[in-house]
Amino acid sequence: MGNTFGKLFRIATWGESHGAGIGVVIDGCPPGIPIAAEEIQAELDRRRPGQSSITTQRQEPDRVEILSGIFEGKTLGTPIALLVRNMDARSKDYEHLKDLYRPSHADYTYGAKYGTPNLPGGGRASARETIGRVAAGAIARKILALWAGVEMVAYVKRIHTLEAKVDPGTVQRAEVERTPVRCPDPEAARAMVERIEEMRRQGDSVGGVIELAIRGVPPGLGEPVFDRLEADLGKAMLSLPATKGFEVGSGFEGTRLTGSRHNDPFYAEAGRVRTRANRSGGIQGGISNGEDILCRIAFKPTATINLEQQTISTSGEPVTLRARGRHDPCVLPRAVPMVEAMAALVFLDHLLRFRAQCGWQPRQPEQPVAAPAAPASARSGSKPSPAGAPPARADLEE
C-alpha cells in the first residue's frame, strides 16, 4: 500500500483512524542527534484535533510514546518507533456508512483495489494517518536545523476566495501560530475564521492553498533525473490527504510570462552565487540553487459535509446520504504542520544522499564564486542574511 517514504531517511507509517493507535518507524536516522519527546509532542500538538472551534471536535491528546531508537535524549542510529494511541475513537458514528460510497471519499476505490469493506473513519485514508509523518518530521526538522541551518515556515495563503498578503522571505512561525487558522495576515485570518465558521453552520466545507517557504537551503540538493528535488517535494505533498495541486516558484502563473521576463539572472554577492529574481523557486535542473524555496499546495474542501448528497450503496442502490460525525469544515489549519513535516522528510533525505555521494564538505569563505559549495555540516548561524536578498517570488504581473 505504499506505506514507506524516503531512501536514506526512511519512514513507514501504520495504524487506522479508529484502531488502537497510529505510529511510525524511522530507519536511517543518524546517531547522536539530541531530541526530546517534548519536541516531537510540540509538532503533534499543532496537528491534533479539537484545537479550536474551526477544527474537528474529536478530543485526542495525541501523546507520543518513544518505543525505541532514542536513549537519554539522543538518537542511537537504530530504528526509531513512535506510537500515539487513539483515545476518542467512535466507530459507531460510521455505522450508517458501512454499506455506502461516500462522495469524493476513498470508500469505493479502496474496495475496488483491495476488496475490503469501508473502515470506520476512512482507515488508512484518514488524515489521522499523518500523525506518524508529523512525528518523524519533527526529528528530520531538528537535524536540518542543526546540520545546515535550514528553516521552514508553512502558512495558510488562501481559504476559499480569501487570500492573505504574506512576505515568504521574512514570515516567522510565531506569526503563523498567532491565529487559529494559521494565517500570518491578521486581517485575512479574521475573515477566514468567519468563513470557516459560516461553512460549519451551513453544514458545508471549504478548501484553499498552503504556501511553504524554506530558507537557508544549501545549493546542490536534488538527484536528476527522476529524483529531482521538486519532483520529490511534489510527491510528498500530493501524498497528503485532500491535496489536489502542487507548484513551485512561479508555478502555473509563470506560463503567462515570456522567457526574458521569467529567467532568474545570476550575480555574485559576498562570495556566493545569487539570483536577482526567484521565479525558479530555489530549484533549477532539479537541484537547489541556494535561494529560498517556495511552493504552494492546494487542498480541496473536506469531503464529509452535513448536507444531503446523492450516492449509491455497495449493492448499487441509489441512496440519499447525510453524513454524521466529527470533521473539519476546512482542513488547512491542521495541514500546515503536515506540509512542514513532509518537506523536512524530503530535505533531510536529500541532504543525506548529497553527503553520501558528494562528501558534504563545509563551504569555505574563500571558495571561488564559479564553484558553488556543498552544504556546510554541523554549523550554526551560517544561513545567508536576508538583507539585500531578492524576493522569494517576483511579481508575475510586471
N, C-alpha and C positions, 0 to 999 in steps of 0.2 A: 504493500500500500504506500510505498514511498515515505516511510517514517523516519528516514535518516537524511541528514543535510550536512554538507561540508566535505572536505577532503583530508586536510591535516587536523583542523579543529572540527571534530565531527560530533554531531548530536543525534540522538534517537529519542523521540518523544513517545509517550504511551499513556493510556487511560482514556476514559469516556466521560462525557458531561455528567452523567448520573451514575457512574460507577463508584468504586470505593475511593478512588483518588486519581490524580494526574501527576505525571513525573517526567523526568528526562535523565538520560545517561550521556555524559560528556566524555569523549575519548580524544586524547591528543592534547590535553591542556598541559602546558609546561609546568614543571615543578617549581616550588618556592615562591609562588605568587601569593602575596598576602590578601586574603579575602575573608570577611566575616559574614556570618549568617545575616546580620543586620543590613549589610549592603545588598544582598540578594532580596531580602524582605522589602527593602525600600522600593525596589522596582516592581515587585509583586503588588505592593500596596497601591501603586499608581494604576495597575491593570485591573484590580479586583472589582467585583460588582458591588452595588449598594453604596457608591461613593457620594452620590448626590441625587436630587430629585430628577435629574435628566438621564440617569442610567437605570439599568435593571435593578429591581429591589431584592434580588436574591442576596441573602446575607451569608457571605462566605468570608471567614477570616484569612483564608489562603496562607496559613503559616507554613513556611518551608522547613523541611526536615532534611538535614545532610546525613546521608546514609554511608557514604564512602568518599574517598579521594581527597579529603581535607582534614588535616590534623593540626591542632594547636594554631589554628588561624592561617595555615598555609597549604597550598595545593601540593600533593605528593607526586604528581605526574602519572598517577594511576587513574582509572575511570572514576569519575565523579557521579554519584547517583543522588538526585534530589527528588523529594516527594512532597506533594501537597494533598492533604486528604479532603475529600468532599464532605461538607458538614450540613449542607442545606439542600440536598437533592430531594426533589419531589416528583418521582416518576409518575404518580397518579395524575399530575397536571397534564400529562401527554397521553393518557389512556384513550381519550376520544379521537386521537390522531393516528393510532397504530395501524389502521387499515385504510388510511387516506394518503394521497400525494399532496403535500402542501406546496402551493405555488412558489416557484423560484427557490425551493429548498433542494437538498440532495437526496430526498427520500427515494424518488424514482431512479435516479442514476446509480445510487449505491446498490439498490435492489437489482437493477439491470446488470451490474458488473459482478456483484458478489452473491446475489440470491438471498441476502439476509433481510429480515424484517426491519422496519423502521425502529431505530433505537431511541429511547427517551432523550429528549433534548438535542437530538441530532448526533449523539455518539461522538465519533471522531471528527465529524464535520462541524461540530460546535466550536465557537470561539474559545471555549474553556480549554481546548487543547493547547492554546497558545501560552498557558502557564509555564510549560516546560521551556518554550522558546525564550520567554522573558527572563526566567531564572538563569538559563545558560547565557543569555545576552548580557546579564549583569556581570558575569565573570569575564566575558570577552571584552566588554567595555572597560573594565578595570585594567586589563592587560594593555589595551590600546593606549590608555591614558598614561600608564607607567612607562611603557616602552617607546612610544612615539609621540606622545602629547596630542593624540587625536581627540577631538571633542565633537559630539553630535547633538543637535537640537532639532527635534521634530515638533510641529505645532499644527493646529487646525488653521488652514488657509481659507477654506470656504465651506459653508454649510448651506445646502440648498442654493438659493440665489444670493446669499450674503457673503461677501468677500472681504477679508481683512487686508490691511496695509501693514506689511512687516518687512523689515530690513534683514534678510537672511545672513548678512555679513556680521551683524552685531547682536542679534537676538540671543538672549540667555534663557536657560531653563527656568530660572526663578520667575521671569516674566510670564512664561508659559503656564507655570503652576499656580499663578495668582487667580485664575478664573476656573470654574468647574468645567468649562468647555475646552480648556487648554488652548485658548487663542490669546496671543500676547497683545492684541489690539483691543484695549478696554471697551471702546465704543462698539466695535463689531461684535465683541464677545457678549455684551449685554443683549444685542439684537439676536444673536444666535441662540442664547439660552431661551429667550422668549419664543423663538420659532420652534425650538425643540419641545418646549412645554405645551405650545399650541398643538403640535402634532400628537403629543401624548393624549391630550384631551379629546382630540378628534379620532383617536384610535389608529392614527396613521404613522408614517415614519419618513425620514429624510436622509439623504447621503451627503457627500461632499468630497473635499480634497485635503489631504495632509501634505505639507511641504516639509522636506528634510534637508537641513544644512549640515555638512560635515566639514570641519575646519582643521587645519594642521596636518592634512594628509600628505605624506611624503610622495615625491614622484617615483614612478616605477612599479606601482601595484597593478596587477592585471596580467592575464595569461592569454595572449592571442593563440589560436583564432576562436576556439569555441568557448573559452572561459574568459572572455572579455569582461572587464570589471562591470560595465553597465549591464551586460547580459546576466551575470550572476546576481547583481542587485535586482534586476527585473524579475528574475525567477524567485528570489527571496520575497520580494514584496507581493508578487502575484500569488504566492503560496498562502498568504494570509486570507482568512475568511472574508467574504464580501468585497474583495478587491476586483476592480474592473478595468483598471488602466494604470500605466506607469510611463513616465517620461523623465528625461534627464536634460539639464541645461535648457536650451531654447525649446526643446520638445517639438510638439506639433506646430507651435506658433512660429518656429524657425522656418517652416516651409513657406511662409509668406515673404521671406527676405531673399535678396539676391546673394550670391556668393561673396561679393565685395562688401556687403553690409554684415554678413553673418560671420565671416572669418575673424579669428582672435589673433591680432598681431602680437608678435613676441617683442620683448625688450629685456634688458639686463638691469637688475637692481640689487645693489649690495651683494654682488657675487652670486646671484641666483637668477634663473630664467623665470620671467613672469609673462603674463598676457594682459593686454590693455582692456580687453573685454573678456567675458567668460560665458559666451554662448555655448561653448562645448560642455559646460557644467563640470569642469575639472577633469574630464576624461577625453583623451584623444587616442585613436587607434586601439581602444580598449584598455588603455593604461592611464593611470593617474598622472597628471602633469604638475601637481603641487598646488594648484589653485583650489579654492573651496569647491566641494562637490555639492550640487544642488539638484534634487529630484522631487517629483510630485507623484502621489499615489491617489487614485480615485477609488472611493468606496461607495457602493450602491446603497440605497435605502434598505433598512432592515426588512427582511422578507416576512417575518412574522408580524402581522398587524391585527388589531382588534376591530376589523371590519369584515362584513360578509364577502366571501370570494367564491367563485365557481371553480370546482375541481372535479376529480373522479376518485373513486375508491380503487383499491388494489385489484378488484374484480372488474373494473371498468365502468361502474355505475356512476352517473352524474350525482354530485353531492354539493350542497351549499355548506361552506366551511366558515366558522368564525373562531379563530384561534384564541385559546386562553393560555395563561402562564405569565412568566416574568421576563420581559425582554426590553432591550434598549430601543427607544424610539429613534436613536441615532448612535451608530457605533463609533463615531470618530473620536470623542474624548478619551475613551478607553483604548483606542487603537494607537494612540501616539506612542506609548511605551513599547507596543508590539513592533511598530515601524523601526524605532531606535534599536531594539533588540536584534531584529533581522539584519540591519545594517552592520551592527557590531560583529555579528557572526561572520558575515561576508568579508569584512575588512580584516579581521584577525586571521581568518583562513588564508587570505591573500598575503598578509604580512608574513606569516609562517612559511608560505610557499616561496616568497621572494627571498627570505632568509636562507632557505634550503638550496635554492637554485643559484642565487647570486652572491651569497656570503654575507649580505646585510651589514656592510661596513658603515660606521658613522660618517656623516658628511664632514669634511674638513673645510674650515673657513677659507683657506687659500685655494680651494679647488677651482679650476677654470670654469668659466660660465658655459663653455661649449660642451662640458661633460657633466650633465645632471647627476646629482649624487644619489646614492642609495639611501634608504631611511636610516636615521640615527637610532642607536639602540640605547635603551635604559637612560633616557635623558629627561630633564625637566626644563621648562621654560624655553624650549627651543622652537616653538611654533613661530612662524613668521608674523611680524607685527601687522595688525590690520591697517595701521596708518599708511595712507597713500595707496592702499591696495585697490584694485579695480572692483567694481560692484560685482556681486555674485551672479547677477543676471541683468544684462543690459536691456534697456528699453527697446522692446521689439517694434514700437510704433514709429521709431525715428526714420 
